[in-house]
């Protein structure tokens, strides 16, 4: 369940285990999720049409898109979770900044 994105508290509620008991097992799973998220962030993207930008990583592309919206390029928090079908999904979260108008 943690691999699929549930927190230790959610797993404890679903299973009837204590949060402390679940927490003993979550460390390696959270490390795996972080590792997969880092792999995804470092994937090299190919640009169609040869616009001269060359190759860049997914992390760089997301950083550029965030910067264009006034969010610090390194302001994204990356995570990965594994679905029931065994495929990994990636998520980049960020806090939007308030802009005075």
SEZA-672688 format. One record per residue: residue number from 0; x, y, z of N, C-alpha, C in turn. Coordinates in steps of 0.001 Angstrom, whole numbers, plus 500000, padded with zeros to 6 digits. Example, Ala and Ser with C-alpha at 12.3 -4.5 7.8 and 13.67 -1.06 7.14 Angstrom:
// residues 2
nr 0 n_xx 513190 n_yy 494310 n_zz 507800 ca_xx 512300 ca_yy 495500 ca_zz 507800 c_xx 513200 c_yy 496700 c_zz 507800 .
nr 1 n_xx 512850 n_yy 497750 n_zz 507080 ca_xx 513670 ca_yy 498940 ca_zz 507140 c_xx 512900 c_yy 500030 c_zz 507870 .
// end
This chain:
// residues 101
nr 0 n_xx 500814 n_yy 498806 n_zz 500000 ca_xx 500000 ca_yy 500000 ca_zz 500000 c_xx 500867 c_yy 501272 c_zz 500000 .
nr 1 n_xx 501985 n_yy 501226 n_zz 500729 ca_xx 502882 ca_yy 502386 ca_zz 500732 c_xx 503490 c_yy 502564 c_zz 499352 .
nr 2 n_xx 503842 n_yy 501470 n_zz 498702 ca_xx 504394 ca_yy 501539 ca_zz 497350 c_xx 503377 c_yy 502184 c_zz 496390 .
nr 3 n_xx 502092 n_yy 502002 n_zz 496678 ca_xx 501029 ca_yy 502559 ca_zz 495835 c_xx 500682 c_yy 503993 c_zz 496213 .
nr 4 n_xx 501369 n_yy 504553 n_zz 497222 ca_xx 501173 ca_yy 505955 ca_zz 497564 c_xx 500493 c_yy 506211 c_zz 498889 .
nr 5 n_xx 500084 n_yy 505171 n_zz 499611 ca_xx 499431 ca_yy 505365 ca_zz 500903 c_xx 500460 c_yy 505748 c_zz 501971 .
nr 6 n_xx 500016 n_yy 506514 n_zz 502943 ca_xx 500885 ca_yy 506868 ca_zz 504067 c_xx 500833 c_yy 505756 c_zz 505104 .
nr 7 n_xx 501771 n_yy 505797 n_zz 506040 ca_xx 501793 ca_yy 504805 ca_zz 507121 c_xx 500491 c_yy 504861 c_zz 507914 .
nr 8 n_xx 499979 n_yy 506044 n_zz 508132 ca_xx 498720 ca_yy 506205 ca_zz 508867 c_xx 497562 c_yy 505563 c_zz 508103 .
nr 9 n_xx 497523 n_yy 505770 n_zz 506784 ca_xx 496456 ca_yy 505161 ca_zz 505973 c_xx 496547 c_yy 503637 c_zz 506004 .
nr 10 n_xx 497756 n_yy 503116 n_zz 505923 ca_xx 497934 ca_yy 501660 ca_zz 505974 c_xx 497483 c_yy 501133 c_zz 507327 .
nr 11 n_xx 497836 n_yy 501834 n_zz 508391 ca_xx 497443 ca_yy 501409 ca_zz 509736 c_xx 495916 c_yy 501389 c_zz 509867 .
nr 12 n_xx 495267 n_yy 502408 n_zz 509351 ca_xx 493805 ca_yy 502463 ca_zz 509420 c_xx 493164 c_yy 501320 c_zz 508634 .
nr 13 n_xx 493714 n_yy 500991 n_zz 507482 ca_xx 493145 ca_yy 499934 ca_zz 506633 c_xx 493410 c_yy 498536 c_zz 507173 .
nr 14 n_xx 494563 n_yy 498357 n_zz 507830 ca_xx 494953 ca_yy 497011 ca_zz 508254 c_xx 494677 c_yy 496715 c_zz 509724 .
nr 15 n_xx 494491 n_yy 497770 n_zz 510518 ca_xx 494322 ca_yy 497578 ca_zz 511948 c_xx 495645 c_yy 497501 c_zz 512704 .
nr 16 n_xx 496770 n_yy 497624 n_zz 511995 ca_xx 498079 ca_yy 497657 ca_zz 512633 c_xx 498273 c_yy 499027 c_zz 513270 .
nr 17 n_xx 499224 n_yy 499094 n_zz 514177 ca_xx 499591 ca_yy 500396 ca_zz 514735 c_xx 500457 c_yy 501137 c_zz 513711 .
nr 18 n_xx 500440 n_yy 502455 n_zz 513813 ca_xx 501274 ca_yy 503263 ca_zz 512909 c_xx 502745 c_yy 502926 c_zz 513127 .
nr 19 n_xx 503125 n_yy 502671 n_zz 514363 ca_xx 504512 ca_yy 502332 ca_zz 514673 c_xx 504926 c_yy 501036 c_zz 513969 .
nr 20 n_xx 504035 n_yy 500065 n_zz 513948 ca_xx 504353 ca_yy 498793 ca_zz 513291 c_xx 504520 c_yy 498984 c_zz 511787 .
nr 21 n_xx 503640 n_yy 499753 n_zz 511192 ca_xx 503738 ca_yy 500016 ca_zz 509755 c_xx 505018 c_yy 500786 c_zz 509460 .
nr 22 n_xx 505339 n_yy 501754 n_zz 510305 ca_xx 506518 ca_yy 502599 ca_zz 510087 c_xx 507810 c_yy 501796 c_zz 510049 .
nr 23 n_xx 507846 n_yy 500654 n_zz 510723 ca_xx 509055 ca_yy 499811 ca_zz 510703 c_xx 509344 c_yy 499290 c_zz 509299 .
nr 24 n_xx 508327 n_yy 499190 n_zz 508480 ca_xx 508486 ca_yy 498611 ca_zz 507143 c_xx 508487 c_yy 499646 c_zz 506022 .
nr 25 n_xx 508154 n_yy 500878 n_zz 506315 ca_xx 507984 ca_yy 501850 ca_zz 505244 c_xx 509284 c_yy 502434 c_zz 504694 .
nr 26 n_xx 510358 n_yy 502441 n_zz 505470 ca_xx 511615 ca_yy 503061 ca_zz 505048 c_xx 512129 c_yy 502568 c_zz 503702 .
nr 27 n_xx 512317 n_yy 501267 n_zz 503513 ca_xx 512812 ca_yy 500780 ca_zz 502230 c_xx 511859 c_yy 501062 c_zz 501065 .
nr 28 n_xx 510564 n_yy 501047 n_zz 501348 ca_xx 509587 ca_yy 501305 ca_zz 500283 c_xx 509629 c_yy 502774 c_zz 499882 .
nr 29 n_xx 509727 n_yy 503672 n_zz 500859 ca_xx 509845 ca_yy 505093 ca_zz 500539 c_xx 511138 c_yy 505377 c_zz 499779 .
nr 30 n_xx 512215 n_yy 504678 n_zz 500136 ca_xx 513485 ca_yy 504835 ca_zz 499415 c_xx 513334 c_yy 504365 c_zz 497964 .
nr 31 n_xx 512607 n_yy 503292 n_zz 497761 ca_xx 512368 ca_yy 502806 ca_zz 496397 c_xx 511567 c_yy 503829 c_zz 495600 .
nr 32 n_xx 510534 n_yy 504389 n_zz 496200 ca_xx 509735 ca_yy 505406 ca_zz 495510 c_xx 510590 c_yy 506620 c_zz 495141 .
nr 33 n_xx 511445 n_yy 507049 n_zz 496057 ca_xx 512331 ca_yy 508180 ca_zz 495786 c_xx 513291 c_yy 507850 c_zz 494641 .
nr 34 n_xx 513831 n_yy 506641 n_zz 494651 ca_xx 514752 ca_yy 506214 ca_zz 493602 c_xx 514063 c_yy 506238 c_zz 492230 .
nr 35 n_xx 512870 n_yy 505703 n_zz 492147 ca_xx 512137 ca_yy 505680 ca_zz 490880 c_xx 511811 c_yy 507109 c_zz 490432 .
nr 36 n_xx 511426 n_yy 507979 n_zz 491365 ca_xx 511147 ca_yy 509372 ca_zz 491011 c_xx 512404 c_yy 510056 c_zz 490475 .
nr 37 n_xx 513560 n_yy 509782 n_zz 491079 ca_xx 514822 ca_yy 510359 ca_zz 490590 c_xx 515170 c_yy 509839 c_zz 489204 .
nr 38 n_xx 514922 n_yy 508557 n_zz 488961 ca_xx 515159 ca_yy 508013 ca_zz 487623 c_xx 514300 c_yy 508736 c_zz 486584 .
nr 39 n_xx 513044 n_yy 508956 n_zz 486921 ca_xx 512141 ca_yy 509636 ca_zz 485984 c_xx 512585 c_yy 511070 c_zz 485737 .
nr 40 n_xx 512992 n_yy 511766 n_zz 486788 ca_xx 513421 ca_yy 513158 ca_zz 486647 c_xx 514642 c_yy 513275 c_zz 485736 .
nr 41 n_xx 515477 n_yy 512223 n_zz 485711 ca_xx 516702 ca_yy 512247 ca_zz 484910 c_xx 516543 c_yy 511687 c_zz 483501 .
nr 42 n_xx 515330 n_yy 511285 n_zz 483130 ca_xx 515098 ca_yy 510759 ca_zz 481781 c_xx 515351 c_yy 511871 c_zz 480769 .
nr 43 n_xx 516085 n_yy 511547 n_zz 479708 ca_xx 516385 ca_yy 512524 ca_zz 478662 c_xx 515238 c_yy 512543 c_zz 477660 .
nr 44 n_xx 514705 n_yy 513731 n_zz 477418 ca_xx 513611 ca_yy 513915 ca_zz 476469 c_xx 514182 c_yy 514267 c_zz 475107 .
nr 45 n_xx 513561 n_yy 513778 n_zz 474097 ca_xx 513949 ca_yy 514152 ca_zz 472739 c_xx 512968 c_yy 515186 c_zz 472233 .
nr 46 n_xx 513497 n_yy 516199 n_zz 471590 ca_xx 512660 ca_yy 517281 ca_zz 471098 c_xx 512304 c_yy 517015 c_zz 469651 .
nr 47 n_xx 511021 n_yy 517044 n_zz 469344 ca_xx 510566 ca_yy 516849 ca_zz 467968 c_xx 510836 c_yy 518097 c_zz 467146 .
nr 48 n_xx 511119 n_yy 517901 n_zz 465887 ca_xx 511239 ca_yy 519018 ca_zz 464968 c_xx 512562 c_yy 519742 c_zz 465024 .
nr 49 n_xx 513467 n_yy 519344 n_zz 465888 ca_xx 514791 ca_yy 519960 ca_zz 465920 c_xx 514748 c_yy 521455 c_zz 466099 .
nr 50 n_xx 514128 n_yy 521944 n_zz 467171 ca_xx 514012 ca_yy 523389 ca_zz 467384 c_xx 515282 c_yy 524012 c_zz 467950 .
nr 51 n_xx 516356 n_yy 523242 n_zz 468003 ca_xx 517630 ca_yy 523780 ca_zz 468446 c_xx 517855 c_yy 523715 c_zz 469939 .
nr 52 n_xx 516879 n_yy 523251 n_zz 470697 ca_xx 517047 ca_yy 523176 ca_zz 472144 c_xx 517909 c_yy 521997 c_zz 472549 .
nr 53 n_xx 518017 n_yy 521016 n_zz 471682 ca_xx 518797 ca_yy 519842 ca_zz 472031 c_xx 518037 c_yy 518961 c_zz 473007 .
nr 54 n_xx 518763 n_yy 518112 n_zz 473673 ca_xx 518136 ca_yy 517211 ca_zz 474625 c_xx 518147 c_yy 517825 c_zz 476016 .
nr 55 n_xx 517133 n_yy 517516 n_zz 476779 ca_xx 517053 ca_yy 517952 ca_zz 478163 c_xx 516349 c_yy 516867 c_zz 478960 .
nr 56 n_xx 516495 n_yy 516925 n_zz 480272 ca_xx 515853 ca_yy 515919 ca_zz 481118 c_xx 514429 c_yy 516358 c_zz 481455 .
nr 57 n_xx 513645 n_yy 515397 n_zz 481924 ca_xx 512287 ca_yy 515720 ca_zz 482361 c_xx 512337 c_yy 516730 c_zz 483496 .
nr 58 n_xx 513276 n_yy 516570 n_zz 484410 ca_xx 513411 ca_yy 517519 ca_zz 485508 c_xx 513709 c_yy 518931 c_zz 485034 .
nr 59 n_xx 514573 n_yy 519052 n_zz 484022 ca_xx 514881 ca_yy 520374 ca_zz 483463 c_xx 513656 c_yy 520979 c_zz 482797 .
nr 60 n_xx 512923 n_yy 520161 n_zz 482059 ca_xx 511726 ca_yy 520662 ca_zz 481376 c_xx 510683 c_yy 521135 c_zz 482381 .
nr 61 n_xx 510456 n_yy 520353 n_zz 483415 ca_xx 509497 ca_yy 520753 ca_zz 484445 c_xx 509974 c_yy 522028 c_zz 485123 .
nr 62 n_xx 511274 n_yy 522113 n_zz 485412 ca_xx 511827 ca_yy 523323 ca_zz 486021 c_xx 511606 c_yy 524556 c_zz 485159 .
nr 63 n_xx 511796 n_yy 524421 n_zz 483845 ca_xx 511563 ca_yy 525543 ca_zz 482925 c_xx 510106 c_yy 525971 c_zz 482945 .
nr 64 n_xx 509210 n_yy 524989 n_zz 482912 ca_xx 507776 ca_yy 525295 ca_zz 482910 c_xx 507349 c_yy 525953 c_zz 484211 .
nr 65 n_xx 507900 n_yy 525495 n_zz 485320 ca_xx 507572 ca_yy 526120 ca_zz 486598 c_xx 508118 c_yy 527538 c_zz 486668 .
nr 66 n_xx 509369 n_yy 527718 n_zz 486222 ca_xx 509987 ca_yy 529052 ca_zz 486244 c_xx 509170 c_yy 530039 c_zz 485411 .
nr 67 n_xx 508619 n_yy 529573 n_zz 484300 ca_xx 507799 ca_yy 530438 ca_zz 483451 c_xx 506522 c_yy 530873 c_zz 484166 .
nr 68 n_xx 506149 n_yy 530156 n_zz 485203 ca_xx 504950 ca_yy 530476 ca_zz 485981 c_xx 505294 c_yy 531131 c_zz 487322 .
nr 69 n_xx 506558 n_yy 531530 n_zz 487465 ca_xx 506973 ca_yy 532229 ca_zz 488666 c_xx 507284 c_yy 531336 c_zz 489853 .
nr 70 n_xx 507450 n_yy 530036 n_zz 489607 ca_xx 507787 ca_yy 529095 ca_zz 490674 c_xx 509273 c_yy 528778 c_zz 490554 .
nr 71 n_xx 509964 n_yy 528692 n_zz 491677 ca_xx 511389 ca_yy 528354 ca_zz 491644 c_xx 511589 c_yy 527055 c_zz 490885 .
nr 72 n_xx 512579 n_yy 527032 n_zz 490017 ca_xx 512828 ca_yy 525866 ca_zz 489161 c_xx 513038 c_yy 524602 c_zz 489981 .
nr 73 n_xx 513605 n_yy 524743 n_zz 491177 ca_xx 513828 ca_yy 523575 ca_zz 492027 c_xx 512722 c_yy 523423 c_zz 493072 .
nr 74 n_xx 511602 n_yy 524082 n_zz 492845 ca_xx 510509 ca_yy 524077 ca_zz 493808 c_xx 509587 c_yy 522872 c_zz 493736 .
nr 75 n_xx 509839 n_yy 521958 n_zz 492822 ca_xx 508982 ca_yy 520780 ca_zz 492698 c_xx 509443 c_yy 519676 c_zz 493635 .
nr 76 n_xx 508485 n_yy 518963 n_zz 494183 ca_xx 508742 ca_yy 517777 ca_zz 494981 c_xx 508302 c_yy 516583 c_zz 494147 .
nr 77 n_xx 509218 n_yy 515651 n_zz 493915 ca_xx 508945 ca_yy 514507 ca_zz 493050 c_xx 508590 c_yy 513278 c_zz 493864 .
nr 78 n_xx 507678 n_yy 512471 n_zz 493350 ca_xx 507299 ca_yy 511220 ca_zz 493988 c_xx 506913 c_yy 510229 c_zz 492901 .
nr 79 n_xx 506936 n_yy 508979 n_zz 493245 ca_xx 506520 ca_yy 507912 ca_zz 492336 c_xx 505673 c_yy 506935 c_zz 493135 .
nr 80 n_xx 504740 n_yy 506335 n_zz 492481 ca_xx 503942 ca_yy 505303 ca_zz 493126 c_xx 503610 c_yy 504230 c_zz 492108 .
nr 81 n_xx 503413 n_yy 503030 n_zz 492607 ca_xx 503207 ca_yy 501875 ca_zz 491736 c_xx 501751 c_yy 501444 c_zz 491777 .
nr 82 n_xx 501150 n_yy 501352 n_zz 490605 ca_xx 499754 ca_yy 500958 ca_zz 490508 c_xx 499566 c_yy 499456 c_zz 490621 .
nr 83 n_xx 498316 n_yy 499044 n_zz 490700 ca_xx 497992 ca_yy 497624 ca_zz 490826 c_xx 498486 c_yy 496806 c_zz 489635 .
nr 84 n_xx 498609 n_yy 497460 n_zz 488472 ca_xx 499078 ca_yy 496745 ca_zz 487276 c_xx 500598 c_yy 496660 c_zz 487209 .
nr 85 n_xx 501295 n_yy 497207 n_zz 488206 ca_xx 502748 ca_yy 497117 ca_zz 488273 c_xx 503487 c_yy 498263 c_zz 487612 .
nr 86 n_xx 502783 n_yy 499174 n_zz 486970 ca_xx 503456 ca_yy 500305 ca_zz 486325 c_xx 503639 c_yy 501441 c_zz 487330 .
nr 87 n_xx 504718 n_yy 502167 n_zz 487145 ca_xx 505019 ca_yy 503305 ca_zz 488008 c_xx 504455 c_yy 504574 c_zz 487408 .
nr 88 n_xx 503938 n_yy 505444 n_zz 488242 ca_xx 503494 ca_yy 506778 ca_zz 487839 c_xx 504338 c_yy 507789 c_zz 488600 .
nr 89 n_xx 504579 n_yy 508915 n_zz 487971 ca_xx 505399 ca_yy 509965 ca_zz 488558 c_xx 504520 c_yy 511161 c_zz 488868 .
nr 90 n_xx 504907 n_yy 511887 n_zz 489913 ca_xx 504166 ca_yy 513087 ca_zz 490273 c_xx 505159 c_yy 514155 c_zz 490709 .
nr 91 n_xx 504982 n_yy 515342 n_zz 490195 ca_xx 505760 ca_yy 516496 ca_zz 490642 c_xx 504773 c_yy 517493 c_zz 491223 .
nr 92 n_xx 504958 n_yy 517842 n_zz 492483 ca_xx 504067 ca_yy 518784 ca_zz 493164 c_xx 504836 c_yy 520059 c_zz 493466 .
nr 93 n_xx 504115 n_yy 521151 n_zz 493540 ca_xx 504739 ca_yy 522420 ca_zz 493896 c_xx 503685 c_yy 523322 c_zz 494527 .
nr 94 n_xx 504166 n_yy 524302 n_zz 495245 ca_xx 503297 ca_yy 525305 ca_zz 495834 c_xx 503241 c_yy 526496 c_zz 494894 .
nr 95 n_xx 502075 n_yy 526822 n_zz 494374 ca_xx 501993 ca_yy 528001 ca_zz 493508 c_xx 502269 c_yy 529273 c_zz 494328 .
nr 96 n_xx 502863 n_yy 530213 n_zz 493679 ca_xx 503155 ca_yy 531482 ca_zz 494354 c_xx 502037 c_yy 532462 c_zz 494066 .
nr 97 n_xx 501783 n_yy 533300 n_zz 495025 ca_xx 500751 ca_yy 534314 ca_zz 494863 c_xx 501376 c_yy 535519 c_zz 494160 .
nr 98 n_xx 500689 n_yy 536024 n_zz 493174 ca_xx 501179 ca_yy 537165 ca_zz 492423 c_xx 500283 c_yy 538353 c_zz 492731 .
nr 99 n_xx 500877 n_yy 539468 n_zz 493143 ca_xx 500101 ca_yy 540678 ca_zz 493401 c_xx 499724 c_yy 541303 c_zz 492078 .
nr 100 n_xx 498457 n_yy 541663 n_zz 491967 ca_xx 497972 ca_yy 542280 ca_zz 490721 c_xx 497655 c_yy 543722 c_zz 490970 .
// end
